Amino acid sequence: MQINKVSGVTIKEKINTVNNLLDNWDDIIKFWEDQLDKITYVDRISHENLEYKTNLTKRELDEILIYHGIKAIGKKAFRTLLKNFKFGNKLSGYEKAYHEIEEKFRTPKHKDYGNLLKEAVAKRGEKLRQ
């Protein structure tokens, strides 16, 4: 058996026959891992990205928008913004309320799924090398 055409792969000569495949097994696994490192991962499954649900109340929508607003401008800029409003002696109450909203939506333990996938592939690659 021989492979004559492989599109966009720089290791064609290492995989074109079964003998070459077996002889270059470690290089092929390394290539596979290197290609995986080139992928940009977009987290679409963490709690933070699953917060959009149907039938939101106005309060829930307000809290989601507040959370993303604080996250977008940063805590320091948000505190500065709060201090520029005239809350009088109620400022600490507002700060506490916004902090509670922020904590409500913060992911307890953010998982880096890109790294988890890379670790799984590296682990599988090690098993395949044996």
Backbone atoms as SQL, in Angstrom:
CREATE TABLE atoms (id INTEGER PRIMARY KEY, chain TEXT, resi INTEGER, resn TEXT, atom TEXT, x REAL, y REAL, z REAL);
INSERT INTO atoms VALUES
  (1, 'A', 1, 'MET', 'N', 0.843, -1.173, 0.000),
  (2, 'A', 1, 'MET', 'CA', 0.000, 0.000, 0.000),
  (3, 'A', 1, 'MET', 'C', 0.889, 1.236, 0.000),
  (4, 'A', 2, 'GLN', 'N', 0.499, 2.247, -0.782),
  (5, 'A', 2, 'GLN', 'CA', 1.263, 3.485, -0.843),
  (6, 'A', 2, 'GLN', 'C', 0.302, 4.650, -1.016),
  (7, 'A', 3, 'ILE', 'N', 0.572, 5.743, -0.306),
  (8, 'A', 3, 'ILE', 'CA', -0.232, 6.953, -0.419),
  (9, 'A', 3, 'ILE', 'C', 0.485, 7.885, -1.375),
  (10, 'A', 4, 'ASN', 'N', -0.206, 8.343, -2.406),
  (11, 'A', 4, 'ASN', 'CA', 0.415, 9.198, -3.417),
  (12, 'A', 4, 'ASN', 'C', 0.135, 10.678, -3.198),
  (13, 'A', 5, 'LYS', 'N', -0.956, 11.027, -2.535),
  (14, 'A', 5, 'LYS', 'CA', -1.310, 12.430, -2.397),
  (15, 'A', 5, 'LYS', 'C', -1.827, 12.702, -0.993),
  (16, 'A', 6, 'VAL', 'N', -1.200, 13.668, -0.338),
  (17, 'A', 6, 'VAL', 'CA', -1.647, 14.151, 0.964),
  (18, 'A', 6, 'VAL', 'C', -1.572, 15.667, 0.885),
  (19, 'A', 7, 'SER', 'N', -2.676, 16.319, 1.104),
  (20, 'A', 7, 'SER', 'CA', -2.747, 17.760, 0.914),
  (21, 'A', 7, 'SER', 'C', -2.239, 18.529, 2.130),
  (22, 'A', 8, 'GLY', 'N', -1.317, 19.463, 1.891),
  (23, 'A', 8, 'GLY', 'CA', -0.868, 20.395, 2.916),
  (24, 'A', 8, 'GLY', 'C', -0.073, 19.802, 4.057),
  (25, 'A', 9, 'VAL', 'N', 0.498, 18.648, 3.902),
  (26, 'A', 9, 'VAL', 'CA', 1.247, 18.007, 4.972),
  (27, 'A', 9, 'VAL', 'C', 2.732, 17.992, 4.612),
  (28, 'A', 10, 'THR', 'N', 3.563, 18.433, 5.541),
  (29, 'A', 10, 'THR', 'CA', 5.000, 18.511, 5.279),
  (30, 'A', 10, 'THR', 'C', 5.726, 17.202, 5.521),
  (31, 'A', 11, 'ILE', 'N', 5.022, 16.192, 5.983),
  (32, 'A', 11, 'ILE', 'CA', 5.670, 14.907, 6.282),
  (33, 'A', 11, 'ILE', 'C', 5.208, 13.815, 5.323),
  (34, 'A', 12, 'LYS', 'N', 4.869, 14.197, 4.105),
  (35, 'A', 12, 'LYS', 'CA', 4.335, 13.234, 3.125),
  (36, 'A', 12, 'LYS', 'C', 5.223, 12.010, 2.973),
  (37, 'A', 13, 'GLU', 'N', 6.519, 12.253, 2.839),
  (38, 'A', 13, 'GLU', 'CA', 7.446, 11.137, 2.607),
  (39, 'A', 13, 'GLU', 'C', 7.551, 10.219, 3.817),
  (40, 'A', 14, 'LYS', 'N', 7.141, 10.682, 4.976),
  (41, 'A', 14, 'LYS', 'CA', 7.221, 9.849, 6.182),
  (42, 'A', 14, 'LYS', 'C', 5.987, 8.974, 6.359),
  (43, 'A', 15, 'ILE', 'N', 4.946, 9.242, 5.583),
  (44, 'A', 15, 'ILE', 'CA', 3.706, 8.481, 5.758),
  (45, 'A', 15, 'ILE', 'C', 3.222, 7.829, 4.474),
  (46, 'A', 16, 'ASN', 'N', 4.019, 7.852, 3.422),
  (47, 'A', 16, 'ASN', 'CA', 3.534, 7.354, 2.144),
  (48, 'A', 16, 'ASN', 'C', 3.507, 5.824, 2.030),
  (49, 'A', 17, 'THR', 'N', 4.220, 5.122, 2.883),
  (50, 'A', 17, 'THR', 'CA', 4.136, 3.651, 2.902),
  (51, 'A', 17, 'THR', 'C', 4.014, 3.192, 4.344),
  (52, 'A', 18, 'VAL', 'N', 3.576, 1.966, 4.501),
  (53, 'A', 18, 'VAL', 'CA', 3.436, 1.414, 5.854),
  (54, 'A', 18, 'VAL', 'C', 4.797, 1.348, 6.536),
  (55, 'A', 19, 'ASN', 'N', 5.829, 0.939, 5.799),
  (56, 'A', 19, 'ASN', 'CA', 7.178, 0.897, 6.390),
  (57, 'A', 19, 'ASN', 'C', 7.633, 2.278, 6.843),
  (58, 'A', 20, 'ASN', 'N', 7.424, 3.287, 5.995),
  (59, 'A', 20, 'ASN', 'CA', 7.792, 4.657, 6.381),
  (60, 'A', 20, 'ASN', 'C', 6.983, 5.118, 7.589),
  (61, 'A', 21, 'LEU', 'N', 5.729, 4.764, 7.609),
  (62, 'A', 21, 'LEU', 'CA', 4.877, 5.117, 8.736),
  (63, 'A', 21, 'LEU', 'C', 5.421, 4.516, 10.037),
  (64, 'A', 22, 'LEU', 'N', 5.770, 3.252, 10.002),
  (65, 'A', 22, 'LEU', 'CA', 6.310, 2.591, 11.186),
  (66, 'A', 22, 'LEU', 'C', 7.689, 3.140, 11.570),
  (67, 'A', 23, 'ASP', 'N', 8.531, 3.401, 10.571),
  (68, 'A', 23, 'ASP', 'CA', 9.877, 3.912, 10.839),
  (69, 'A', 23, 'ASP', 'C', 9.869, 5.333, 11.405),
  (70, 'A', 24, 'ASN', 'N', 8.853, 6.106, 11.062),
  (71, 'A', 24, 'ASN', 'CA', 8.805, 7.517, 11.456),
  (72, 'A', 24, 'ASN', 'C', 7.693, 7.810, 12.458),
  (73, 'A', 25, 'TRP', 'N', 7.271, 6.783, 13.156),
  (74, 'A', 25, 'TRP', 'CA', 6.149, 6.903, 14.079),
  (75, 'A', 25, 'TRP', 'C', 6.311, 8.056, 15.069),
  (76, 'A', 26, 'ASP', 'N', 7.447, 8.189, 15.711),
  (77, 'A', 26, 'ASP', 'CA', 7.664, 9.258, 16.695),
  (78, 'A', 26, 'ASP', 'C', 7.588, 10.638, 16.046),
  (79, 'A', 27, 'ASP', 'N', 8.150, 10.771, 14.835),
  (80, 'A', 27, 'ASP', 'CA', 8.099, 12.057, 14.123),
  (81, 'A', 27, 'ASP', 'C', 6.662, 12.416, 13.747),
  (82, 'A', 28, 'ILE', 'N', 5.879, 11.429, 13.397),
  (83, 'A', 28, 'ILE', 'CA', 4.485, 11.663, 13.015),
  (84, 'A', 28, 'ILE', 'C', 3.673, 12.125, 14.223),
  (85, 'A', 29, 'ILE', 'N', 3.893, 11.497, 15.362),
  (86, 'A', 29, 'ILE', 'CA', 3.188, 11.900, 16.583),
  (87, 'A', 29, 'ILE', 'C', 3.606, 13.320, 16.977),
  (88, 'A', 30, 'LYS', 'N', 4.891, 13.616, 16.868),
  (89, 'A', 30, 'LYS', 'CA', 5.385, 14.968, 17.161),
  (90, 'A', 30, 'LYS', 'C', 4.737, 15.983, 16.219),
  (91, 'A', 31, 'PHE', 'N', 4.628, 15.642, 14.939),
  (92, 'A', 31, 'PHE', 'CA', 3.976, 16.513, 13.967),
  (93, 'A', 31, 'PHE', 'C', 2.525, 16.759, 14.370),
  (94, 'A', 32, 'TRP', 'N', 1.840, 15.694, 14.773),
  (95, 'A', 32, 'TRP', 'CA', 0.444, 15.780, 15.211),
  (96, 'A', 32, 'TRP', 'C', 0.321, 16.735, 16.396),
  (97, 'A', 33, 'GLU', 'N', 1.202, 16.599, 17.379),
  (98, 'A', 33, 'GLU', 'CA', 1.174, 17.474, 18.547),
  (99, 'A', 33, 'GLU', 'C', 1.497, 18.920, 18.165),
  (100, 'A', 34, 'ASP', 'N', 2.455, 19.120, 17.254),
  (101, 'A', 34, 'ASP', 'CA', 2.806, 20.468, 16.804),
  (102, 'A', 34, 'ASP', 'C', 1.644, 21.137, 16.083),
  (103, 'A', 35, 'GLN', 'N', 0.934, 20.373, 15.266),
  (104, 'A', 35, 'GLN', 'CA', -0.217, 20.923, 14.560),
  (105, 'A', 35, 'GLN', 'C', -1.300, 21.332, 15.547),
  (106, 'A', 36, 'LEU', 'N', -1.472, 20.545, 16.583),
  (107, 'A', 36, 'LEU', 'CA', -2.459, 20.854, 17.613),
  (108, 'A', 36, 'LEU', 'C', -2.115, 22.157, 18.326),
  (109, 'A', 37, 'ASP', 'N', -0.818, 22.425, 18.524),
  (110, 'A', 37, 'ASP', 'CA', -0.391, 23.667, 19.177),
  (111, 'A', 37, 'ASP', 'C', -0.706, 24.903, 18.344),
  (112, 'A', 38, 'LYS', 'N', -0.897, 24.742, 17.064),
  (113, 'A', 38, 'LYS', 'CA', -1.188, 25.876, 16.174),
  (114, 'A', 38, 'LYS', 'C', -2.655, 26.291, 16.196),
  (115, 'A', 39, 'ILE', 'N', -3.483, 25.471, 16.810),
  (116, 'A', 39, 'ILE', 'CA', -4.919, 25.742, 16.848),
  (117, 'A', 39, 'ILE', 'C', -5.219, 26.793, 17.904),
  (118, 'A', 40, 'THR', 'N', -6.067, 27.755, 17.557),
  (119, 'A', 40, 'THR', 'CA', -6.553, 28.740, 18.514),
  (120, 'A', 40, 'THR', 'C', -7.881, 28.229, 19.066),
  (121, 'A', 41, 'TYR', 'N', -7.944, 28.052, 20.359),
  (122, 'A', 41, 'TYR', 'CA', -9.136, 27.513, 20.991),
  (123, 'A', 41, 'TYR', 'C', -10.045, 28.636, 21.458),
  (124, 'A', 42, 'VAL', 'N', -11.321, 28.483, 21.203),
  (125, 'A', 42, 'VAL', 'CA', -12.322, 29.434, 21.643),
  (126, 'A', 42, 'VAL', 'C', -13.220, 28.708, 22.617),
  (127, 'A', 43, 'ASP', 'N', -13.280, 29.207, 23.835),
  (128, 'A', 43, 'ASP', 'CA', -14.057, 28.562, 24.879),
  (129, 'A', 43, 'ASP', 'C', -15.543, 28.854, 24.667),
  (130, 'A', 44, 'ARG', 'N', -16.279, 27.851, 24.303),
  (131, 'A', 44, 'ARG', 'CA', -17.707, 28.005, 24.087),
  (132, 'A', 44, 'ARG', 'C', -18.538, 27.179, 25.070),
  (133, 'A', 45, 'ILE', 'N', -17.877, 26.495, 26.007),
  (134, 'A', 45, 'ILE', 'CA', -18.648, 25.600, 26.866),
  (135, 'A', 45, 'ILE', 'C', -18.496, 25.888, 28.356),
  (136, 'A', 46, 'SER', 'N', -17.750, 26.907, 28.732),
  (137, 'A', 46, 'SER', 'CA', -17.643, 27.199, 30.161),
  (138, 'A', 46, 'SER', 'C', -18.938, 27.838, 30.651),
  (139, 'A', 47, 'HIS', 'N', -19.113, 27.892, 31.958),
  (140, 'A', 47, 'HIS', 'CA', -20.304, 28.472, 32.582),
  (141, 'A', 47, 'HIS', 'C', -20.538, 29.884, 32.066),
  (142, 'A', 48, 'GLU', 'N', -19.464, 30.628, 31.933),
  (143, 'A', 48, 'GLU', 'CA', -19.569, 32.023, 31.523),
  (144, 'A', 48, 'GLU', 'C', -20.241, 32.149, 30.160),
  (145, 'A', 49, 'ASN', 'N', -20.024, 31.208, 29.272),
  (146, 'A', 49, 'ASN', 'CA', -20.613, 31.261, 27.941),
  (147, 'A', 49, 'ASN', 'C', -21.945, 30.532, 27.849),
  (148, 'A', 50, 'LEU', 'N', -22.350, 29.865, 28.905),
  (149, 'A', 50, 'LEU', 'CA', -23.633, 29.176, 28.906),
  (150, 'A', 50, 'LEU', 'C', -24.697, 29.942, 29.687),
  (151, 'A', 51, 'GLU', 'N', -24.368, 31.158, 30.117),
  (152, 'A', 51, 'GLU', 'CA', -25.292, 31.906, 30.952),
  (153, 'A', 51, 'GLU', 'C', -26.498, 32.435, 30.178),
  (154, 'A', 52, 'TYR', 'N', -26.429, 32.397, 28.856),
  (155, 'A', 52, 'TYR', 'CA', -27.525, 32.909, 28.056),
  (156, 'A', 52, 'TYR', 'C', -28.611, 31.852, 27.972),
  (157, 'A', 53, 'LYS', 'N', -29.710, 32.132, 28.610),
  (158, 'A', 53, 'LYS', 'CA', -30.800, 31.173, 28.625),
  (159, 'A', 53, 'LYS', 'C', -32.062, 31.875, 28.153),
  (160, 'A', 54, 'THR', 'N', -33.091, 31.110, 27.954),
  (161, 'A', 54, 'THR', 'CA', -34.343, 31.707, 27.506),
  (162, 'A', 54, 'THR', 'C', -35.133, 32.189, 28.704),
  (163, 'A', 55, 'ASN', 'N', -36.105, 33.015, 28.434),
  (164, 'A', 55, 'ASN', 'CA', -37.025, 33.533, 29.458),
  (165, 'A', 55, 'ASN', 'C', -36.309, 34.295, 30.576),
  (166, 'A', 56, 'LEU', 'N', -35.357, 35.139, 30.205),
  (167, 'A', 56, 'LEU', 'CA', -34.669, 35.952, 31.207),
  (168, 'A', 56, 'LEU', 'C', -35.611, 37.006, 31.767),
  (169, 'A', 57, 'THR', 'N', -35.466, 37.252, 33.046),
  (170, 'A', 57, 'THR', 'CA', -36.177, 38.385, 33.620),
  (171, 'A', 57, 'THR', 'C', -35.351, 39.636, 33.336),
  (172, 'A', 58, 'LYS', 'N', -35.951, 40.800, 33.536),
  (173, 'A', 58, 'LYS', 'CA', -35.218, 42.045, 33.322),
  (174, 'A', 58, 'LYS', 'C', -34.022, 42.116, 34.269),
  (175, 'A', 59, 'ARG', 'N', -34.213, 41.685, 35.488),
  (176, 'A', 59, 'ARG', 'CA', -33.123, 41.720, 36.474),
  (177, 'A', 59, 'ARG', 'C', -31.962, 40.812, 36.043),
  (178, 'A', 60, 'GLU', 'N', -32.286, 39.593, 35.569),
  (179, 'A', 60, 'GLU', 'CA', -31.240, 38.678, 35.117),
  (180, 'A', 60, 'GLU', 'C', -30.466, 39.266, 33.941),
  (181, 'A', 61, 'LEU', 'N', -31.190, 39.866, 33.001),
  (182, 'A', 61, 'LEU', 'CA', -30.535, 40.492, 31.859),
  (183, 'A', 61, 'LEU', 'C', -29.653, 41.651, 32.318),
  (184, 'A', 62, 'ASP', 'N', -30.158, 42.467, 33.226),
  (185, 'A', 62, 'ASP', 'CA', -29.360, 43.581, 33.758),
  (186, 'A', 62, 'ASP', 'C', -28.080, 43.066, 34.411),
  (187, 'A', 63, 'GLU', 'N', -28.190, 41.987, 35.184),
  (188, 'A', 63, 'GLU', 'CA', -27.014, 41.437, 35.862),
  (189, 'A', 63, 'GLU', 'C', -25.984, 40.902, 34.869),
  (190, 'A', 64, 'ILE', 'N', -26.454, 40.221, 33.819),
  (191, 'A', 64, 'ILE', 'CA', -25.534, 39.716, 32.795),
  (192, 'A', 64, 'ILE', 'C', -24.812, 40.880, 32.125),
  (193, 'A', 65, 'LEU', 'N', -25.560, 41.924, 31.782),
  (194, 'A', 65, 'LEU', 'CA', -24.952, 43.086, 31.123),
  (195, 'A', 65, 'LEU', 'C', -23.985, 43.811, 32.055),
  (196, 'A', 66, 'ILE', 'N', -24.325, 43.922, 33.311),
  (197, 'A', 66, 'ILE', 'CA', -23.425, 44.550, 34.290),
  (198, 'A', 66, 'ILE', 'C', -22.141, 43.738, 34.412),
  (199, 'A', 67, 'TYR', 'N', -22.279, 42.425, 34.537),
  (200, 'A', 67, 'TYR', 'CA', -21.104, 41.567, 34.663),
  (201, 'A', 67, 'TYR', 'C', -20.171, 41.739, 33.472),
  (202, 'A', 68, 'HIS', 'N', -20.730, 41.658, 32.258),
  (203, 'A', 68, 'HIS', 'CA', -19.886, 41.777, 31.069),
  (204, 'A', 68, 'HIS', 'C', -19.318, 43.184, 30.917),
  (205, 'A', 69, 'GLY', 'N', -20.060, 44.179, 31.371),
  (206, 'A', 69, 'GLY', 'CA', -19.544, 45.550, 31.339),
  (207, 'A', 69, 'GLY', 'C', -18.351, 45.724, 32.265),
  (208, 'A', 70, 'ILE', 'N', -18.464, 45.215, 33.490),
  (209, 'A', 70, 'ILE', 'CA', -17.348, 45.282, 34.443),
  (210, 'A', 70, 'ILE', 'C', -16.151, 44.522, 33.892),
  (211, 'A', 71, 'LYS', 'N', -16.411, 43.342, 33.337),
  (212, 'A', 71, 'LYS', 'CA', -15.338, 42.520, 32.786),
  (213, 'A', 71, 'LYS', 'C', -14.656, 43.228, 31.610),
  (214, 'A', 72, 'ALA', 'N', -15.442, 43.900, 30.782),
  (215, 'A', 72, 'ALA', 'CA', -14.899, 44.555, 29.589),
  (216, 'A', 72, 'ALA', 'C', -14.005, 45.748, 29.928),
  (217, 'A', 73, 'ILE', 'N', -14.420, 46.557, 30.894),
  (218, 'A', 73, 'ILE', 'CA', -13.619, 47.756, 31.192),
  (219, 'A', 73, 'ILE', 'C', -12.614, 47.535, 32.309),
  (220, 'A', 74, 'GLY', 'N', -12.774, 46.462, 33.071),
  (221, 'A', 74, 'GLY', 'CA', -11.863, 46.161, 34.164),
  (222, 'A', 74, 'GLY', 'C', -12.366, 46.733, 35.481),
  (223, 'A', 75, 'LYS', 'N', -11.951, 46.096, 36.575),
  (224, 'A', 75, 'LYS', 'CA', -12.435, 46.488, 37.908),
  (225, 'A', 75, 'LYS', 'C', -11.991, 47.901, 38.285),
  (226, 'A', 76, 'LYS', 'N', -10.751, 48.217, 37.986),
  (227, 'A', 76, 'LYS', 'CA', -10.226, 49.533, 38.372),
  (228, 'A', 76, 'LYS', 'C', -10.994, 50.651, 37.674),
  (229, 'A', 77, 'ALA', 'N', -11.203, 50.512, 36.372),
  (230, 'A', 77, 'ALA', 'CA', -11.947, 51.528, 35.616),
  (231, 'A', 77, 'ALA', 'C', -13.392, 51.598, 36.105),
  (232, 'A', 78, 'PHE', 'N', -13.967, 50.446, 36.460),
  (233, 'A', 78, 'PHE', 'CA', -15.341, 50.443, 36.944),
  (234, 'A', 78, 'PHE', 'C', -15.451, 51.176, 38.282),
  (235, 'A', 79, 'ARG', 'N', -14.487, 50.945, 39.169),
  (236, 'A', 79, 'ARG', 'CA', -14.507, 51.662, 40.467),
  (237, 'A', 79, 'ARG', 'C', -14.386, 53.171, 40.259),
  (238, 'A', 80, 'THR', 'N', -13.533, 53.562, 39.331),
  (239, 'A', 80, 'THR', 'CA', -13.381, 54.986, 39.025),
  (240, 'A', 80, 'THR', 'C', -14.698, 55.541, 38.491),
  (241, 'A', 81, 'LEU', 'N', -15.355, 54.786, 37.624),
  (242, 'A', 81, 'LEU', 'CA', -16.637, 55.192, 37.073),
  (243, 'A', 81, 'LEU', 'C', -17.678, 55.340, 38.180),
  (244, 'A', 82, 'LEU', 'N', -17.711, 54.394, 39.094),
  (245, 'A', 82, 'LEU', 'CA', -18.655, 54.472, 40.213),
  (246, 'A', 82, 'LEU', 'C', -18.427, 55.724, 41.053),
  (247, 'A', 83, 'LYS', 'N', -17.169, 56.043, 41.311),
  (248, 'A', 83, 'LYS', 'CA', -16.848, 57.204, 42.153),
  (249, 'A', 83, 'LYS', 'C', -17.228, 58.522, 41.487),
  (250, 'A', 84, 'ASN', 'N', -17.347, 58.508, 40.145),
  (251, 'A', 84, 'ASN', 'CA', -17.721, 59.726, 39.430),
  (252, 'A', 84, 'ASN', 'C', -19.225, 60.000, 39.477),
  (253, 'A', 85, 'PHE', 'N', -20.025, 59.003, 39.870),
  (254, 'A', 85, 'PHE', 'CA', -21.453, 59.219, 40.027),
  (255, 'A', 85, 'PHE', 'C', -21.726, 59.773, 41.413),
  (256, 'A', 86, 'LYS', 'N', -22.813, 60.471, 41.548),
  (257, 'A', 86, 'LYS', 'CA', -23.157, 61.098, 42.825),
  (258, 'A', 86, 'LYS', 'C', -24.093, 60.183, 43.615),
  (259, 'A', 87, 'PHE', 'N', -23.481, 59.227, 44.303),
  (260, 'A', 87, 'PHE', 'CA', -24.243, 58.304, 45.136),
  (261, 'A', 87, 'PHE', 'C', -24.334, 58.794, 46.580),
  (262, 'A', 88, 'GLY', 'N', -23.566, 59.811, 46.897),
  (263, 'A', 88, 'GLY', 'CA', -23.537, 60.309, 48.270),
  (264, 'A', 88, 'GLY', 'C', -22.942, 59.267, 49.182),
  (265, 'A', 89, 'ASN', 'N', -23.572, 59.036, 50.314),
  (266, 'A', 89, 'ASN', 'CA', -23.042, 58.070, 51.278),
  (267, 'A', 89, 'ASN', 'C', -23.482, 56.636, 50.956),
  (268, 'A', 90, 'LYS', 'N', -24.122, 56.415, 49.819),
  (269, 'A', 90, 'LYS', 'CA', -24.590, 55.079, 49.429),
  (270, 'A', 90, 'LYS', 'C', -23.588, 54.356, 48.526),
  (271, 'A', 91, 'LEU', 'N', -22.414, 54.956, 48.264),
  (272, 'A', 91, 'LEU', 'CA', -21.445, 54.376, 47.335),
  (273, 'A', 91, 'LEU', 'C', -21.042, 52.966, 47.737),
  (274, 'A', 92, 'SER', 'N', -20.781, 52.743, 49.028),
  (275, 'A', 92, 'SER', 'CA', -20.338, 51.407, 49.445),
  (276, 'A', 92, 'SER', 'C', -21.421, 50.365, 49.206),
  (277, 'A', 93, 'GLY', 'N', -22.671, 50.736, 49.317),
  (278, 'A', 93, 'GLY', 'CA', -23.779, 49.820, 49.043),
  (279, 'A', 93, 'GLY', 'C', -23.824, 49.423, 47.576),
  (280, 'A', 94, 'TYR', 'N', -23.590, 50.407, 46.696),
  (281, 'A', 94, 'TYR', 'CA', -23.550, 50.110, 45.259),
  (282, 'A', 94, 'TYR', 'C', -22.350, 49.239, 44.916),
  (283, 'A', 95, 'GLU', 'N', -21.196, 49.566, 45.504),
  (284, 'A', 95, 'GLU', 'CA', -19.996, 48.755, 45.251),
  (285, 'A', 95, 'GLU', 'C', -20.239, 47.308, 45.654),
  (286, 'A', 96, 'LYS', 'N', -20.871, 47.117, 46.810),
  (287, 'A', 96, 'LYS', 'CA', -21.161, 45.768, 47.297),
  (288, 'A', 96, 'LYS', 'C', -22.124, 45.044, 46.351),
  (289, 'A', 97, 'ALA', 'N', -23.157, 45.745, 45.897),
  (290, 'A', 97, 'ALA', 'CA', -24.145, 45.131, 45.005),
  (291, 'A', 97, 'ALA', 'C', -23.500, 44.701, 43.691),
  (292, 'A', 98, 'TYR', 'N', -22.654, 45.559, 43.116),
  (293, 'A', 98, 'TYR', 'CA', -21.988, 45.213, 41.859),
  (294, 'A', 98, 'TYR', 'C', -20.977, 44.089, 42.057),
  (295, 'A', 99, 'HIS', 'N', -20.337, 44.092, 43.191),
  (296, 'A', 99, 'HIS', 'CA', -19.385, 43.009, 43.490),
  (297, 'A', 99, 'HIS', 'C', -20.128, 41.665, 43.576),
  (298, 'A', 100, 'GLU', 'N', -21.290, 41.671, 44.203),
  (299, 'A', 100, 'GLU', 'CA', -22.086, 40.438, 44.313),
  (300, 'A', 100, 'GLU', 'C', -22.529, 39.933, 42.938),
  (301, 'A', 101, 'ILE', 'N', -22.890, 40.861, 42.043),
  (302, 'A', 101, 'ILE', 'CA', -23.262, 40.468, 40.679),
  (303, 'A', 101, 'ILE', 'C', -22.071, 39.838, 39.980),
  (304, 'A', 102, 'GLU', 'N', -20.920, 40.476, 40.131),
  (305, 'A', 102, 'GLU', 'CA', -19.704, 39.959, 39.492),
  (306, 'A', 102, 'GLU', 'C', -19.371, 38.557, 40.008),
  (307, 'A', 103, 'GLU', 'N', -19.475, 38.358, 41.301),
  (308, 'A', 103, 'GLU', 'CA', -19.184, 37.050, 41.901),
  (309, 'A', 103, 'GLU', 'C', -20.189, 35.989, 41.455),
  (310, 'A', 104, 'LYS', 'N', -21.423, 36.397, 41.247),
  (311, 'A', 104, 'LYS', 'CA', -22.478, 35.460, 40.836),
  (312, 'A', 104, 'LYS', 'C', -22.156, 34.818, 39.488),
  (313, 'A', 105, 'PHE', 'N', -21.552, 35.581, 38.580),
  (314, 'A', 105, 'PHE', 'CA', -21.286, 35.072, 37.237),
  (315, 'A', 105, 'PHE', 'C', -19.874, 34.558, 37.043),
  (316, 'A', 106, 'ARG', 'N', -19.014, 34.801, 37.995),
  (317, 'A', 106, 'ARG', 'CA', -17.635, 34.325, 37.853),
  (318, 'A', 106, 'ARG', 'C', -17.625, 32.807, 37.877),
  (319, 'A', 107, 'THR', 'N', -16.893, 32.213, 36.954),
  (320, 'A', 107, 'THR', 'CA', -16.771, 30.759, 36.896),
  (321, 'A', 107, 'THR', 'C', -15.973, 30.295, 38.101),
  (322, 'A', 108, 'PRO', 'N', -16.488, 29.348, 38.877),
  (323, 'A', 108, 'PRO', 'CA', -15.775, 28.900, 40.072),
  (324, 'A', 108, 'PRO', 'C', -14.360, 28.429, 39.772),
  (325, 'A', 109, 'LYS', 'N', -14.216, 27.603, 38.780),
  (326, 'A', 109, 'LYS', 'CA', -12.888, 27.130, 38.405),
  (327, 'A', 109, 'LYS', 'C', -12.864, 27.089, 36.886),
  (328, 'A', 110, 'HIS', 'N', -12.256, 28.091, 36.309),
  (329, 'A', 110, 'HIS', 'CA', -12.236, 28.172, 34.848),
  (330, 'A', 110, 'HIS', 'C', -11.323, 27.098, 34.293),
  (331, 'A', 111, 'LYS', 'N', -11.870, 26.275, 33.434),
  (332, 'A', 111, 'LYS', 'CA', -11.084, 25.214, 32.806),
  (333, 'A', 111, 'LYS', 'C', -10.584, 25.708, 31.457),
  (334, 'A', 112, 'ASP', 'N', -9.349, 25.463, 31.191),
  (335, 'A', 112, 'ASP', 'CA', -8.766, 25.805, 29.899),
  (336, 'A', 112, 'ASP', 'C', -8.883, 24.570, 29.016),
  (337, 'A', 113, 'TYR', 'N', -9.958, 24.503, 28.242),
  (338, 'A', 113, 'TYR', 'CA', -10.230, 23.312, 27.454),
  (339, 'A', 113, 'TYR', 'C', -9.186, 23.082, 26.371),
  (340, 'A', 114, 'GLY', 'N', -8.572, 24.146, 25.875),
  (341, 'A', 114, 'GLY', 'CA', -7.493, 23.998, 24.905),
  (342, 'A', 114, 'GLY', 'C', -6.336, 23.218, 25.499),
  (343, 'A', 115, 'ASN', 'N', -5.936, 23.590, 26.716),
  (344, 'A', 115, 'ASN', 'CA', -4.847, 22.875, 27.381),
  (345, 'A', 115, 'ASN', 'C', -5.252, 21.456, 27.758),
  (346, 'A', 116, 'LEU', 'N', -6.500, 21.280, 28.158),
  (347, 'A', 116, 'LEU', 'CA', -6.963, 19.927, 28.480),
  (348, 'A', 116, 'LEU', 'C', -6.872, 19.023, 27.255),
  (349, 'A', 117, 'LEU', 'N', -7.239, 19.549, 26.086),
  (350, 'A', 117, 'LEU', 'CA', -7.142, 18.762, 24.861),
  (351, 'A', 117, 'LEU', 'C', -5.689, 18.462, 24.519),
  (352, 'A', 118, 'LYS', 'N', -4.828, 19.465, 24.651),
  (353, 'A', 118, 'LYS', 'CA', -3.402, 19.263, 24.366),
  (354, 'A', 118, 'LYS', 'C', -2.808, 18.206, 25.292),
  (355, 'A', 119, 'GLU', 'N', -3.184, 18.248, 26.577),
  (356, 'A', 119, 'GLU', 'CA', -2.689, 17.253, 27.526),
  (357, 'A', 119, 'GLU', 'C', -3.171, 15.849, 27.155),
  (358, 'A', 120, 'ALA', 'N', -4.437, 15.754, 26.735),
  (359, 'A', 120, 'ALA', 'CA', -4.983, 14.451, 26.346),
  (360, 'A', 120, 'ALA', 'C', -4.262, 13.909, 25.118),
  (361, 'A', 121, 'VAL', 'N', -3.972, 14.781, 24.160),
  (362, 'A', 121, 'VAL', 'CA', -3.263, 14.350, 22.954),
  (363, 'A', 121, 'VAL', 'C', -1.833, 13.944, 23.301),
  (364, 'A', 122, 'ALA', 'N', -1.167, 14.720, 24.169),
  (365, 'A', 122, 'ALA', 'CA', 0.203, 14.378, 24.572),
  (366, 'A', 122, 'ALA', 'C', 0.224, 13.021, 25.277),
  (367, 'A', 123, 'LYS', 'N', -0.773, 12.794, 26.139),
  (368, 'A', 123, 'LYS', 'CA', -0.865, 11.515, 26.853),
  (369, 'A', 123, 'LYS', 'C', -1.089, 10.368, 25.866),
  (370, 'A', 124, 'ARG', 'N', -1.978, 10.595, 24.907),
  (371, 'A', 124, 'ARG', 'CA', -2.241, 9.561, 23.892),
  (372, 'A', 124, 'ARG', 'C', -0.990, 9.347, 23.023),
  (373, 'A', 125, 'GLY', 'N', -0.303, 10.444, 22.705),
  (374, 'A', 125, 'GLY', 'CA', 0.926, 10.334, 21.918),
  (375, 'A', 125, 'GLY', 'C', 1.976, 9.499, 22.618),
  (376, 'A', 126, 'GLU', 'N', 2.099, 9.674, 23.923),
  (377, 'A', 126, 'GLU', 'CA', 3.051, 8.874, 24.710),
  (378, 'A', 126, 'GLU', 'C', 2.696, 7.392, 24.662),
  (379, 'A', 127, 'LYS', 'N', 1.392, 7.085, 24.768),
  (380, 'A', 127, 'LYS', 'CA', 0.982, 5.687, 24.681),
  (381, 'A', 127, 'LYS', 'C', 1.257, 5.108, 23.309),
  (382, 'A', 128, 'LEU', 'N', 1.045, 5.911, 22.259),
  (383, 'A', 128, 'LEU', 'CA', 1.290, 5.437, 20.904),
  (384, 'A', 128, 'LEU', 'C', 2.776, 5.227, 20.617),
  (385, 'A', 129, 'ARG', 'N', 3.624, 5.968, 21.323),
  (386, 'A', 129, 'ARG', 'CA', 5.084, 5.829, 21.103),
  (387, 'A', 129, 'ARG', 'C', 5.608, 4.516, 21.692),
  (388, 'A', 130, 'GLN', 'N', 4.894, 3.945, 22.634),
  (389, 'A', 130, 'GLN', 'CA', 5.371, 2.739, 23.318),
  (390, 'A', 130, 'GLN', 'C', 5.203, 1.493, 22.480);
